[in-house]
Amino acid sequence: MFFYPTILIAIISAIIGLSFGGLFREKKPPMVLSSSAKNLSFMTVPKVVGVNSSTVNAEDGTDELICQYLAKSESPMGKTCVEFSRIFHQYEIDPVFALAIAQCESNLGEKMPIPVSQNCYDNIQPGENPEECCHNPFGWGVHSEGTLCFKTWEEAYQKVGEGLKKKYVEEGLLTTKEIMSKYNKISAEEKNGSWARCINQFIDEIEILKVRKY
């Protein structure tokens, strides 16, 4: 019978060990959102295919939605909507993000920058608006030193898609705010991030339309 106290002591020791062991065991710190993640007013991460977890492909209805949206908006880019999505997919850029830039910079190609060089007018057909020859709905290369124009919409998609990938994505500029700091410095420095807010708002609107099967 002498072994009962020994067993009792062992049980009590085990209980005490479990109780206090929990107190001194190293605990993992709770997951806390970063300050940038908490404030998403203009910090939305653009969906860049192959760069973050949100991938966009032609099978999720996005490309069709873009064509429908451009058609309903009577955008001059509408006839090239298929090429629009294809080219930006080629450079692993979310077409919705590119469309958002075109919306905020030119109202989807309705308001083209006036070209400085008269060479832009060489291919204008009778009855066409002279400003349409610029084909720069993204405000790409538009600054105090001059205005960059493209001969066709497709050329604009190609150059901007390539530029976004090489000069932004591959340099680690992924959030809308980060992209704005280089793409539109005036908005970042003087206009309280209005460019990024416009981009994010439009992306959100497209996502809502996608859910509603626009």
ROVEX-464101 format. One record per residue (C-alpha): x, y, z; residue number from 0; residue in one letter. Coordinates in pm, 1 decimal. Example, Ala and Ser with C-alpha at 12.3 -4.5 7.8 and 13.67 -1.06 7.14 Angstrom:
2
atom xx->1230.0 yy->-450.0 zz->780.0 i->0 aa->A
atom xx->1367.0 yy->-106.0 zz->714.0 i->1 aa->S
//
This chain:
214
atom xx->0.0 yy->0.0 zz->0.0 i->0 aa->M
atom xx->303.0 yy->227.9 zz->31.6 i->1 aa->F
atom xx->293.8 yy->319.0 zz->-334.0 i->2 aa->F
atom xx->-38.5 yy->511.5 zz->-312.6 i->3 aa->Y
atom xx->122.5 yy->832.0 zz->-176.2 i->4 aa->P
atom xx->380.5 yy->808.9 zz->-453.5 i->5 aa->T
atom xx->109.9 yy->785.6 zz->-718.1 i->6 aa->I
atom xx->-83.7 yy->1071.7 zz->-557.6 i->7 aa->L
atom xx->224.1 yy->1294.2 zz->-555.6 i->8 aa->I
atom xx->291.0 yy->1213.2 zz->-923.5 i->9 aa->A
atom xx->-67.2 yy->1305.8 zz->-1020.2 i->10 aa->I
atom xx->-52.5 yy->1635.1 zz->-828.9 i->11 aa->I
atom xx->283.0 yy->1719.0 zz->-987.6 i->12 aa->S
atom xx->144.4 yy->1652.1 zz->-1334.0 i->13 aa->A
atom xx->-153.9 yy->1880.3 zz->-1272.7 i->14 aa->I
atom xx->69.2 yy->2157.8 zz->-1141.8 i->15 aa->I
atom xx->302.7 yy->2114.2 zz->-1437.5 i->16 aa->G
atom xx->19.6 yy->2149.9 zz->-1687.3 i->17 aa->L
atom xx->-116.3 yy->2458.8 zz->-1516.5 i->18 aa->S
atom xx->209.0 yy->2648.6 zz->-1481.8 i->19 aa->F
atom xx->354.3 yy->2513.4 zz->-1802.0 i->20 aa->G
atom xx->81.7 yy->2699.5 zz->-1989.8 i->21 aa->G
atom xx->184.6 yy->3017.9 zz->-1816.9 i->22 aa->L
atom xx->550.4 yy->2997.1 zz->-1912.4 i->23 aa->F
atom xx->518.1 yy->2833.0 zz->-2255.3 i->24 aa->R
atom xx->621.2 yy->3068.2 zz->-2536.4 i->25 aa->E
atom xx->314.0 yy->3203.3 zz->-2708.3 i->26 aa->K
atom xx->290.1 yy->3319.9 zz->-3068.3 i->27 aa->K
atom xx->208.6 yy->3689.4 zz->-3097.0 i->28 aa->P
atom xx->-142.1 yy->3764.5 zz->-3224.6 i->29 aa->P
atom xx->-173.3 yy->3854.9 zz->-3591.6 i->30 aa->M
atom xx->-207.0 yy->4229.2 zz->-3623.1 i->31 aa->V
atom xx->-288.2 yy->4408.7 zz->-3947.4 i->32 aa->L
atom xx->-27.1 yy->4659.3 zz->-4052.1 i->33 aa->S
atom xx->-121.7 yy->5024.4 zz->-4049.1 i->34 aa->S
atom xx->-138.1 yy->5021.9 zz->-4428.4 i->35 aa->S
atom xx->-372.9 yy->4723.9 zz->-4424.8 i->36 aa->A
atom xx->-602.7 yy->4896.3 zz->-4177.8 i->37 aa->K
atom xx->-632.1 yy->5208.3 zz->-4390.9 i->38 aa->N
atom xx->-739.5 yy->5097.6 zz->-4736.5 i->39 aa->L
atom xx->-869.7 yy->5434.5 zz->-4852.0 i->40 aa->S
atom xx->-615.0 yy->5437.3 zz->-5130.9 i->41 aa->F
atom xx->-397.3 yy->5138.1 zz->-5053.7 i->42 aa->M
atom xx->-583.7 yy->4873.3 zz->-5251.5 i->43 aa->T
atom xx->-341.9 yy->4626.4 zz->-5407.3 i->44 aa->V
atom xx->-402.6 yy->4611.3 zz->-5781.1 i->45 aa->P
atom xx->-454.6 yy->4255.4 zz->-5897.2 i->46 aa->K
atom xx->-138.4 yy->4195.3 zz->-6090.4 i->47 aa->V
atom xx->-147.5 yy->3848.2 zz->-6239.6 i->48 aa->V
atom xx->137.1 yy->3630.0 zz->-6119.1 i->49 aa->G
atom xx->246.7 yy->3876.2 zz->-5852.6 i->50 aa->V
atom xx->-11.6 yy->3836.2 zz->-5579.6 i->51 aa->N
atom xx->-270.9 yy->3578.2 zz->-5488.8 i->52 aa->S
atom xx->-551.9 yy->3744.9 zz->-5681.3 i->53 aa->S
atom xx->-511.6 yy->3622.1 zz->-6035.5 i->54 aa->T
atom xx->-733.9 yy->3718.3 zz->-6320.1 i->55 aa->V
atom xx->-792.5 yy->3500.5 zz->-6621.3 i->56 aa->N
atom xx->-1006.9 yy->3500.5 zz->-6929.3 i->57 aa->A
atom xx->-1236.3 yy->3233.9 zz->-6786.9 i->58 aa->E
atom xx->-1371.9 yy->3434.1 zz->-6492.7 i->59 aa->D
atom xx->-1578.6 yy->3667.6 zz->-6711.2 i->60 aa->G
atom xx->-1353.6 yy->3970.3 zz->-6663.6 i->61 aa->T
atom xx->-1263.2 yy->4006.2 zz->-7031.1 i->62 aa->D
atom xx->-1626.4 yy->3988.1 zz->-7141.3 i->63 aa->E
atom xx->-1719.9 yy->4237.4 zz->-6871.3 i->64 aa->L
atom xx->-1458.3 yy->4482.0 zz->-6999.3 i->65 aa->I
atom xx->-1598.5 yy->4459.4 zz->-7352.9 i->66 aa->C
atom xx->-1951.5 yy->4514.2 zz->-7227.0 i->67 aa->Q
atom xx->-1846.4 yy->4806.1 zz->-7010.6 i->68 aa->Y
atom xx->-1658.4 yy->4980.1 zz->-7291.8 i->69 aa->L
atom xx->-1953.1 yy->4928.2 zz->-7526.8 i->70 aa->A
atom xx->-2204.6 yy->5065.6 zz->-7279.4 i->71 aa->K
atom xx->-1978.4 yy->5363.3 zz->-7210.9 i->72 aa->S
atom xx->-1952.7 yy->5423.5 zz->-7588.9 i->73 aa->E
atom xx->-1576.5 yy->5435.7 zz->-7549.0 i->74 aa->S
atom xx->-1370.3 yy->5470.8 zz->-7867.4 i->75 aa->P
atom xx->-1161.4 yy->5185.6 zz->-7723.5 i->76 aa->M
atom xx->-1458.7 yy->4951.6 zz->-7746.4 i->77 aa->G
atom xx->-1370.4 yy->4798.4 zz->-8083.4 i->78 aa->K
atom xx->-1034.0 yy->4685.7 zz->-7945.6 i->79 aa->T
atom xx->-1159.5 yy->4543.4 zz->-7615.3 i->80 aa->C
atom xx->-1044.4 yy->4190.0 zz->-7697.0 i->81 aa->V
atom xx->-692.9 yy->4310.3 zz->-7777.1 i->82 aa->E
atom xx->-701.2 yy->4524.3 zz->-7462.2 i->83 aa->F
atom xx->-747.3 yy->4225.8 zz->-7232.7 i->84 aa->S
atom xx->-519.5 yy->3997.4 zz->-7432.3 i->85 aa->R
atom xx->-225.6 yy->4237.3 zz->-7426.3 i->86 aa->I
atom xx->-247.3 yy->4318.3 zz->-7057.0 i->87 aa->F
atom xx->-280.0 yy->3948.9 zz->-6975.9 i->88 aa->H
atom xx->34.6 yy->3898.4 zz->-7183.6 i->89 aa->Q
atom xx->225.3 yy->4126.4 zz->-6947.5 i->90 aa->Y
atom xx->55.3 yy->3976.7 zz->-6639.3 i->91 aa->E
atom xx->-126.3 yy->4300.1 zz->-6559.4 i->92 aa->I
atom xx->-485.7 yy->4288.6 zz->-6443.3 i->93 aa->D
atom xx->-690.8 yy->4438.7 zz->-6729.8 i->94 aa->P
atom xx->-930.3 yy->4588.6 zz->-6475.3 i->95 aa->V
atom xx->-644.5 yy->4786.6 zz->-6322.6 i->96 aa->F
atom xx->-540.7 yy->4908.9 zz->-6667.8 i->97 aa->A
atom xx->-902.1 yy->4997.6 zz->-6744.3 i->98 aa->L
atom xx->-919.9 yy->5193.8 zz->-6419.7 i->99 aa->A
atom xx->-619.3 yy->5400.3 zz->-6528.6 i->100 aa->I
atom xx->-786.3 yy->5473.4 zz->-6862.8 i->101 aa->A
atom xx->-1105.9 yy->5573.2 zz->-6681.9 i->102 aa->Q
atom xx->-933.4 yy->5813.9 zz->-6445.5 i->103 aa->C
atom xx->-689.1 yy->5958.0 zz->-6699.1 i->104 aa->E
atom xx->-911.1 yy->6002.0 zz->-7005.4 i->105 aa->S
atom xx->-1266.8 yy->5888.2 zz->-6934.5 i->106 aa->N
atom xx->-1195.3 yy->5566.1 zz->-7127.4 i->107 aa->L
atom xx->-1032.3 yy->5735.5 zz->-7421.4 i->108 aa->G
atom xx->-1282.2 yy->6018.8 zz->-7461.1 i->109 aa->E
atom xx->-1038.7 yy->6294.0 zz->-7364.2 i->110 aa->K
atom xx->-705.3 yy->6248.5 zz->-7535.5 i->111 aa->M
atom xx->-403.9 yy->6467.3 zz->-7460.9 i->112 aa->P
atom xx->-342.3 yy->6716.5 zz->-7738.3 i->113 aa->I
atom xx->-26.0 yy->6607.6 zz->-7920.2 i->114 aa->P
atom xx->261.0 yy->6849.9 zz->-7939.2 i->115 aa->V
atom xx->403.7 yy->6700.1 zz->-8258.6 i->116 aa->S
atom xx->214.4 yy->6750.4 zz->-8582.5 i->117 aa->Q
atom xx->337.8 yy->6408.7 zz->-8696.7 i->118 aa->N
atom xx->49.0 yy->6259.3 zz->-8505.4 i->119 aa->C
atom xx->-192.7 yy->6396.3 zz->-8760.8 i->120 aa->Y
atom xx->-45.7 yy->6210.3 zz->-9058.2 i->121 aa->D
atom xx->-289.6 yy->5919.0 zz->-9045.6 i->122 aa->N
atom xx->-609.3 yy->6108.9 zz->-8967.1 i->123 aa->I
atom xx->-900.9 yy->6013.5 zz->-9188.4 i->124 aa->Q
atom xx->-1160.4 yy->6267.2 zz->-9311.3 i->125 aa->P
atom xx->-1415.2 yy->6342.2 zz->-9042.5 i->126 aa->G
atom xx->-1202.5 yy->6211.6 zz->-8755.2 i->127 aa->E
atom xx->-1130.2 yy->6417.4 zz->-8448.3 i->128 aa->N
atom xx->-764.6 yy->6531.7 zz->-8458.1 i->129 aa->P
atom xx->-723.4 yy->6445.9 zz->-8090.7 i->130 aa->E
atom xx->-810.1 yy->6082.6 zz->-8163.0 i->131 aa->E
atom xx->-477.2 yy->6031.5 zz->-8335.9 i->132 aa->C
atom xx->-299.9 yy->6043.3 zz->-8002.8 i->133 aa->C
atom xx->-444.0 yy->5711.9 zz->-7875.8 i->134 aa->H
atom xx->-312.3 yy->5761.0 zz->-7523.2 i->135 aa->N
atom xx->-596.5 yy->5690.3 zz->-7280.4 i->136 aa->P
atom xx->-356.6 yy->5616.5 zz->-6994.0 i->137 aa->F
atom xx->-184.8 yy->5953.6 zz->-6963.9 i->138 aa->G
atom xx->138.1 yy->5761.0 zz->-7019.4 i->139 aa->W
atom xx->435.8 yy->5985.6 zz->-7084.5 i->140 aa->G
atom xx->234.6 yy->6304.9 zz->-7050.6 i->141 aa->V
atom xx->437.2 yy->6567.8 zz->-6865.4 i->142 aa->H
atom xx->574.8 yy->6919.7 zz->-6890.6 i->143 aa->S
atom xx->840.6 yy->6815.2 zz->-7141.5 i->144 aa->E
atom xx->594.5 yy->6682.9 zz->-7397.3 i->145 aa->G
atom xx->313.7 yy->6441.4 zz->-7476.6 i->146 aa->T
atom xx->364.0 yy->6080.8 zz->-7580.8 i->147 aa->L
atom xx->117.2 yy->5962.2 zz->-7842.5 i->148 aa->C
atom xx->55.1 yy->5624.8 zz->-8004.9 i->149 aa->F
atom xx->-67.0 yy->5557.3 zz->-8357.0 i->150 aa->K
atom xx->-322.6 yy->5295.5 zz->-8250.3 i->151 aa->T
atom xx->-502.1 yy->5178.7 zz->-7937.0 i->152 aa->W
atom xx->-322.1 yy->4847.2 zz->-7962.6 i->153 aa->E
atom xx->16.3 yy->5018.3 zz->-7961.4 i->154 aa->E
atom xx->-86.4 yy->5205.9 zz->-7647.7 i->155 aa->A
atom xx->-189.9 yy->4882.5 zz->-7473.3 i->156 aa->Y
atom xx->139.3 yy->4720.8 zz->-7574.3 i->157 aa->Q
atom xx->362.2 yy->5003.5 zz->-7453.7 i->158 aa->K
atom xx->175.0 yy->5065.9 zz->-7130.8 i->159 aa->V
atom xx->147.7 yy->4696.4 zz->-7047.1 i->160 aa->G
atom xx->519.7 yy->4652.6 zz->-7099.5 i->161 aa->E
atom xx->595.2 yy->4970.1 zz->-6906.3 i->162 aa->G
atom xx->379.7 yy->4877.4 zz->-6606.7 i->163 aa->L
atom xx->548.4 yy->4539.8 zz->-6581.0 i->164 aa->K
atom xx->907.5 yy->4656.9 zz->-6619.1 i->165 aa->K
atom xx->898.7 yy->4996.9 zz->-6451.3 i->166 aa->K
atom xx->653.7 yy->4924.9 zz->-6172.2 i->167 aa->Y
atom xx->584.7 yy->4559.1 zz->-6096.4 i->168 aa->V
atom xx->940.3 yy->4437.2 zz->-6142.8 i->169 aa->E
atom xx->1062.7 yy->4725.7 zz->-5928.0 i->170 aa->E
atom xx->832.6 yy->4621.1 zz->-5645.5 i->171 aa->G
atom xx->567.3 yy->4891.3 zz->-5688.7 i->172 aa->L
atom xx->247.8 yy->4693.5 zz->-5632.3 i->173 aa->L
atom xx->-1.5 yy->4891.6 zz->-5426.4 i->174 aa->T
atom xx->-200.8 yy->5170.0 zz->-5583.1 i->175 aa->T
atom xx->-29.1 yy->5419.7 zz->-5358.1 i->176 aa->K
atom xx->315.9 yy->5296.0 zz->-5457.3 i->177 aa->E
atom xx->229.5 yy->5312.1 zz->-5825.0 i->178 aa->I
atom xx->85.2 yy->5661.6 zz->-5783.5 i->179 aa->M
atom xx->412.4 yy->5785.9 zz->-5631.9 i->180 aa->S
atom xx->576.9 yy->5732.7 zz->-5969.3 i->181 aa->K
atom xx->287.0 yy->5739.2 zz->-6216.2 i->182 aa->Y
atom xx->128.0 yy->6061.5 zz->-6088.8 i->183 aa->N
atom xx->359.9 yy->6241.3 zz->-5848.4 i->184 aa->K
atom xx->147.5 yy->6556.1 zz->-5844.9 i->185 aa->I
atom xx->-151.7 yy->6362.8 zz->-5712.8 i->186 aa->S
atom xx->66.0 yy->6194.1 zz->-5453.7 i->187 aa->A
atom xx->233.2 yy->6513.7 zz->-5334.5 i->188 aa->E
atom xx->-26.1 yy->6787.5 zz->-5384.5 i->189 aa->E
atom xx->-370.9 yy->6631.5 zz->-5429.1 i->190 aa->K
atom xx->-391.2 yy->6402.2 zz->-5128.6 i->191 aa->N
atom xx->-384.8 yy->6082.4 zz->-5331.1 i->192 aa->G
atom xx->-683.0 yy->6160.8 zz->-5554.1 i->193 aa->S
atom xx->-543.4 yy->5949.8 zz->-5840.5 i->194 aa->W
atom xx->-517.7 yy->5637.3 zz->-5626.6 i->195 aa->A
atom xx->-864.5 yy->5689.7 zz->-5482.1 i->196 aa->R
atom xx->-1007.4 yy->5720.1 zz->-5832.6 i->197 aa->C
atom xx->-833.4 yy->5399.3 zz->-5941.7 i->198 aa->I
atom xx->-954.3 yy->5208.1 zz->-5635.8 i->199 aa->N
atom xx->-1309.7 yy->5332.6 zz->-5665.8 i->200 aa->Q
atom xx->-1331.8 yy->5219.7 zz->-6026.8 i->201 aa->F
atom xx->-1180.8 yy->4878.9 zz->-5949.1 i->202 aa->I
atom xx->-1439.9 yy->4834.1 zz->-5674.6 i->203 aa->D
atom xx->-1719.9 yy->4926.9 zz->-5914.1 i->204 aa->E
atom xx->-1602.7 yy->4672.6 zz->-6170.1 i->205 aa->I
atom xx->-1577.9 yy->4403.2 zz->-5904.8 i->206 aa->E
atom xx->-1936.4 yy->4475.9 zz->-5798.1 i->207 aa->I
atom xx->-2052.7 yy->4451.6 zz->-6159.7 i->208 aa->L
atom xx->-1869.4 yy->4122.4 zz->-6193.1 i->209 aa->K
atom xx->-2057.6 yy->3981.3 zz->-5893.3 i->210 aa->V
atom xx->-2386.7 yy->4102.3 zz->-6038.6 i->211 aa->R
atom xx->-2294.3 yy->3950.9 zz->-6376.9 i->212 aa->K
atom xx->-2304.6 yy->4284.5 zz->-6553.5 i->213 aa->Y
//
